[in-house]
């Protein structure tokens, strides 16, 4: 029976928004940083966090793929070009 709960959790995490996934990751990190979490629960949170990180990466990649900038070329035709994001340097 616990396996069904796990399947539901992973299926529901696929429908979660990027913002909700990041918020959940933040709460998992806070929980893991506390000294109150037993090892078995910490491992469960780590697994959950790893799945959320993967989900966030996939959502970011999909968003990057979808973001395009329309520009007019010399002949007056509309063309698209991909926009890539780079991390800011400190």
C-alpha positions as CSV (number, residue, x, y, z in Angstrom):
1,X,0.0,0.0,0.0
2,X,2.8,2.5,0.6
3,X,3.9,2.0,-3.0
4,X,0.6,3.4,-4.2
5,X,1.2,6.5,-2.1
6,X,4.7,6.9,-3.7
7,X,3.2,6.6,-7.2
8,X,0.6,9.2,-6.4
9,X,3.3,11.5,-4.9
10,X,5.5,11.2,-8.0
11,X,2.5,11.6,-10.4
12,X,1.3,14.7,-8.5
13,X,4.9,16.2,-8.5
14,X,4.8,16.1,-12.3
15,X,1.8,18.5,-12.3
16,X,3.4,20.9,-9.8
17,X,4.4,24.3,-11.0
18,X,8.0,25.4,-11.0
19,X,7.4,27.9,-8.3
20,X,5.7,25.4,-6.0
21,X,8.5,22.9,-6.6
22,X,11.1,25.5,-5.6
23,X,9.1,26.4,-2.5
24,X,8.9,22.7,-1.6
25,X,12.6,22.4,-2.1
26,X,13.2,25.3,0.2
27,X,11.1,23.6,2.9
28,X,13.0,20.3,2.4
29,X,16.3,22.1,2.8
30,X,15.2,23.8,6.0
31,X,13.9,20.5,7.3
32,X,17.1,18.7,6.5
33,X,19.3,21.5,8.0
34,X,17.5,21.1,11.3
35,X,19.0,18.6,13.8
36,X,15.6,17.1,14.5
37,X,15.2,14.9,11.4
38,X,16.0,11.1,11.9
39,X,18.3,9.6,9.3
40,X,15.5,7.6,7.5
41,X,13.3,10.6,7.1
42,X,16.4,12.7,6.0
43,X,17.0,10.1,3.2
44,X,13.4,10.3,2.2
45,X,13.5,14.1,2.0
46,X,16.8,13.8,0.0
47,X,15.1,11.6,-2.5
48,X,12.1,13.9,-2.7
49,X,14.4,16.9,-3.2
50,X,16.4,15.2,-5.9
51,X,13.2,14.4,-7.8
52,X,12.1,18.1,-7.4
53,X,15.5,19.3,-8.6
54,X,15.2,17.2,-11.7
55,X,11.6,18.4,-12.3
56,X,12.8,22.0,-12.0
57,X,15.6,21.5,-14.4
58,X,13.2,19.9,-16.9
59,X,10.8,22.8,-16.5
60,X,13.6,25.4,-17.0
61,X,14.8,23.6,-20.1
62,X,11.3,23.5,-21.5
63,X,10.8,27.2,-20.8
64,X,14.2,28.1,-22.4
65,X,13.2,26.1,-25.5
66,X,9.8,27.9,-25.7
67,X,11.2,31.4,-25.3
68,X,12.0,32.9,-28.6
69,X,12.4,36.4,-29.8
70,X,10.8,37.5,-33.0
71,X,12.9,39.7,-35.1
72,X,12.5,41.1,-38.6
73,X,15.2,40.2,-41.0
74,X,16.3,42.4,-43.9
75,X,13.7,41.1,-46.2
76,X,10.9,42.0,-43.8
77,X,10.1,38.4,-42.9
78,X,9.6,37.4,-39.3
79,X,12.1,35.0,-38.0
80,X,12.6,33.4,-34.6
81,X,15.8,32.9,-32.7
82,X,16.3,31.1,-29.4
83,X,17.1,33.0,-26.3
84,X,19.5,31.4,-23.9
85,X,20.0,32.5,-20.3
86,X,23.5,32.7,-18.8
87,X,24.2,32.8,-15.1
88,X,25.2,36.2,-13.8
89,X,28.8,36.5,-12.7
90,X,29.6,38.0,-9.3
